[in-house]
Amino acid sequence: MNNQVIKHLETILGRDYVLHTVEDLAVYGYDGTFAEGKADVVVLPETTEQVSLVVALANESRLPVITRGMGSGLAAGSVPLANGGIILCLTRMNHILEIDRENATVRAEAGVITADLQAAVEKVGLFYPPDPSSIKHSTIGGNVACNAGGPRCLKYGVTGDYVLGLTVVLADGQVLKCGQKTLKDVTGYDLNGLFTGSEGTLGVITEVLLRLVARPLYAQTALADYDSLLEASSTVNAILTAGIVPASLEFMDQTAIACIESAMHLGLQTDVAASLIIETDGTDAQTVLNEIEAAVKICKKKGARSVKLARSEIERSNLWKARRSMAPALARLSPNKLGEDITVPRSAIPQVVQKLRQISDKYGLPIAIFGHAGDGNLHPNILFDKRQPDQWEKVEKMVAEEFETAISVGGTLSGEHGVGVLKLPYIERALGSVSINVQRQIKKALDPLNILNPGKMLPN
Ligand SMILES: Cc1cc2nc3c(=O)[nH]c(=O)nc-3n(C[C@H](O)[C@H](O)[C@H](O)COP(=O)(O)OP(=O)(O)OC[C@H]3O[C@@H](n4cnc5c(N)ncnc54)[C@H](O)[C@@H]3O)c2cc1C
């Protein structure tokens, strides 16, 4: 990148917010995966106007723009793998701009940490349900860009279900505002829907307007332990077909549980085949209790070895601490892990869990399976050592088989993490050539020079 561009960026942002030392570039060169890359420069804008000027400059200079929130992504979407370019990191745009209690909405800059947004709206009795396990270290803009999910999305829906409006900087620097506070809007194409989940390839989201709901006042949480994987996974369907809609219904297999217990010492039983965490919530204490009791009965009927109801807020929060610490706990077991987020029709979960175990046995590498089983979203994590070439070869084959398994039962590659780079080789198989061509035309219309996160989401 020539010095003129750096100077121009410094004029737009001030010298302190344009970083290009080797150390700075390394720090912004990775995400939650093992992928790494190096951009030419990192910029930290504070306003939509600065973002617009940076993107317009990049467009004129034909430079890649890799938008970045907190870099917690699990698809290498914010890793600068193109040749050089500008990392546009939005973490300084971290202000909550308005909480409108009457209309139950929140307007925030894209760099606000998800947990901070949740805490702010809860203070006034409102609730923003989407809860990726990374809530404390992901941005709301990154959540919208990936259409993030989480345990509560079974009952409440994913990030995209809460997006009412977006401010988006387009590839030529124009600022697009779409949506408003109305709950209904069919005026024109659904541009909120188009940019949600677009992973920084169609525009830079600088501001979000989100719908909120009333805060549930009561929650009941249970842990059901099983000696059989099949019994645990078939309980998921039994609960949901009985008409109970828990807020969360999470699945963890033995590898995952043993790993959490060795890291957290929470008293989990490590000799089980699998466990479910079930949570019901709502505004009426008795209904919430009735629902969890009905779910507990079903667990027992389906063969659970034991079912424990959390008796205090501490017990409840320990269960969630266990679930949320899965990723760091797994990192203790092996130098590398490759976690996917295949999503399958719920009825296929038992069959898919068994198939994943067979893949693990076939290649001799452990797969820890956990996930948001209630919405069919499973996270098989292959544990391996990337320094061993034979292991990496196996991992590539195992991932291909995981995806094939999901597609063969009518499922999909990703329920929440997105495509990024890691799922690119499989996307055409999942979507078909007609869909890929339509998506290429959308990309071309919005980013004709291919500067926005090039090489991500769509195969060349
Ligand atoms: C331990 C752990 C647990 C996780 N659990 C979950 C989970 O339960 N559910 C879930 O859905 N995900 C989960 N994730 C994945 C990740 O946290 C989410 O994808 C999150 O939405 C990414 O937010 P971020 O701010 O870190 O974005 P980044 O990683 O910085 O970026 C992710 C992608 O979004 C694009 N992007 C970021 N900000 C913007 C913006 N403002 N405008 C346009 N494009 C943008 C980037 O270019 C990139 O393609 C987890 C990750 C970790 C490490």
The ligand as an SDF file (V2000), in Angstrom:
LIG
                    3D

 53 58  0  0  0  0  0  0  0  0999 V2000
  -16.2470  -19.0460   22.2780 C   0  0  0  0  0  0  0  0  0  0  0  0
  -17.1390  -18.6630   21.1490 C   0  0  0  0  0  0  0  0  0  0  0  0
  -18.4800  -18.9570   21.2060 C   0  0  0  0  0  0  0  0  0  0  0  0
  -19.3320  -18.5950   20.1490 C   0  0  0  0  0  0  0  0  0  0  0  0
  -20.6560  -18.8830   20.2370 N   0  0  0  0  0  0  0  0  0  0  0  0
  -21.4890  -18.5040   19.2450 C   0  0  0  0  0  0  0  0  0  0  0  0
  -22.8820  -18.7820   19.3340 C   0  0  0  0  0  0  0  0  0  0  0  0
  -23.3800  -19.3610   20.3040 O   0  0  0  0  0  0  0  0  0  0  0  0
  -23.6580  -18.3810   18.3140 N   0  0  0  0  0  0  0  0  0  0  0  0
  -23.1530  -17.7240   17.2230 C   0  0  0  0  0  0  0  0  0  0  0  0
  -23.9130  -17.3670   16.3200 O   0  0  0  0  0  0  0  0  0  0  0  0
  -21.8410  -17.4750   17.1040 N   0  0  0  0  0  0  0  0  0  0  0  0
  -20.9930  -17.8320   18.0850 C   0  0  0  0  0  0  0  0  0  0  0  0
  -19.6540  -17.5730   17.9800 N   0  0  0  0  0  0  0  0  0  0  0  0
  -19.1360  -16.9320   16.7600 C   0  0  0  0  0  0  0  0  0  0  0  0
  -18.9990  -15.3910   16.7980 C   0  0  0  0  0  0  0  0  0  0  0  0
  -18.8960  -14.9070   18.1260 O   0  0  0  0  0  0  0  0  0  0  0  0
  -20.1730  -14.7390   16.0870 C   0  0  0  0  0  0  0  0  0  0  0  0
  -20.1180  -15.0630   14.7150 O   0  0  0  0  0  0  0  0  0  0  0  0
  -20.2330  -13.2150   16.2420 C   0  0  0  0  0  0  0  0  0  0  0  0
  -21.4330  -12.7740   15.6490 O   0  0  0  0  0  0  0  0  0  0  0  0
  -19.0590  -12.4840   15.5830 C   0  0  0  0  0  0  0  0  0  0  0  0
  -19.0300  -11.1380   16.0740 O   0  0  0  0  0  0  0  0  0  0  0  0
  -17.6830  -10.2930   16.0090 P   0  0  0  0  0  0  0  0  0  0  0  0
  -18.0030   -8.9130   16.4200 O   0  0  0  0  0  0  0  0  0  0  0  0
  -16.6060  -10.9620   16.7470 O   0  0  0  0  0  0  0  0  0  0  0  0
  -17.4000  -10.3290   14.4370 O   0  0  0  0  0  0  0  0  0  0  0  0
  -16.0260  -10.6460   13.6720 P   0  0  0  0  0  0  0  0  0  0  0  0
  -15.5130  -11.9770   14.0250 O   0  0  0  0  0  0  0  0  0  0  0  0
  -15.1270   -9.4970   13.8090 O   0  0  0  0  0  0  0  0  0  0  0  0
  -16.5700  -10.6940   12.1660 O   0  0  0  0  0  0  0  0  0  0  0  0
  -17.3820  -11.7610   11.7350 C   0  0  0  0  0  0  0  0  0  0  0  0
  -17.8580  -11.4910   10.2980 C   0  0  0  0  0  0  0  0  0  0  0  0
  -18.7530  -10.3830   10.2830 O   0  0  0  0  0  0  0  0  0  0  0  0
  -18.2400   -9.3150    9.4910 C   0  0  0  0  0  0  0  0  0  0  0  0
  -18.5340   -8.0880   10.2320 N   0  0  0  0  0  0  0  0  0  0  0  0
  -18.2570   -7.8180   11.5410 C   0  0  0  0  0  0  0  0  0  0  0  0
  -18.7570   -6.6200   11.8840 N   0  0  0  0  0  0  0  0  0  0  0  0
  -19.3810   -6.1390   10.7800 C   0  0  0  0  0  0  0  0  0  0  0  0
  -20.0860   -4.9300   10.4940 C   0  0  0  0  0  0  0  0  0  0  0  0
  -20.2880   -4.0020   11.4100 N   0  0  0  0  0  0  0  0  0  0  0  0
  -20.5590   -4.7400    9.2250 N   0  0  0  0  0  0  0  0  0  0  0  0
  -20.3820   -5.6700    8.2720 C   0  0  0  0  0  0  0  0  0  0  0  0
  -19.7220   -6.8220    8.4870 N   0  0  0  0  0  0  0  0  0  0  0  0
  -19.2230   -7.0550    9.7230 C   0  0  0  0  0  0  0  0  0  0  0  0
  -16.7560   -9.6000    9.3210 C   0  0  0  0  0  0  0  0  0  0  0  0
  -16.2670   -9.0550    8.1070 O   0  0  0  0  0  0  0  0  0  0  0  0
  -16.7450  -11.1200    9.3390 C   0  0  0  0  0  0  0  0  0  0  0  0
  -17.0720  -11.6200    8.0590 O   0  0  0  0  0  0  0  0  0  0  0  0
  -18.7870  -17.9330   19.0080 C   0  0  0  0  0  0  0  0  0  0  0  0
  -17.4250  -17.6390   18.9640 C   0  0  0  0  0  0  0  0  0  0  0  0
  -16.6010  -17.9990   20.0090 C   0  0  0  0  0  0  0  0  0  0  0  0
  -15.1400  -17.6580   19.9160 C   0  0  0  0  0  0  0  0  0  0  0  0
  1  2  1  0
  2  3  1  0
  2 52  2  0
  3  4  2  0
  4  5  1  0
  4 50  1  0
  5  6  2  0
  6  7  1  0
  6 13  1  0
  7  8  2  0
  7  9  1  0
  9 10  1  0
 10 11  2  0
 10 12  1  0
 12 13  2  0
 13 14  1  0
 14 15  1  0
 14 50  1  0
 15 16  1  0
 16 17  1  0
 16 18  1  0
 18 19  1  0
 18 20  1  0
 20 21  1  0
 20 22  1  0
 22 23  1  0
 23 24  1  0
 24 25  2  0
 24 26  1  0
 24 27  1  0
 27 28  1  0
 28 29  2  0
 28 30  1  0
 28 31  1  0
 31 32  1  0
 32 33  1  0
 33 34  1  0
 33 48  1  0
 34 35  1  0
 35 36  1  0
 35 46  1  0
 36 37  1  0
 36 45  1  0
 37 38  2  0
 38 39  1  0
 39 40  1  0
 39 45  2  0
 40 41  1  0
 40 42  2  0
 42 43  1  0
 43 44  2  0
 44 45  1  0
 46 47  1  0
 46 48  1  0
 48 49  1  0
 50 51  2  0
 51 52  1  0
 52 53  1  0
M  END
$$$$
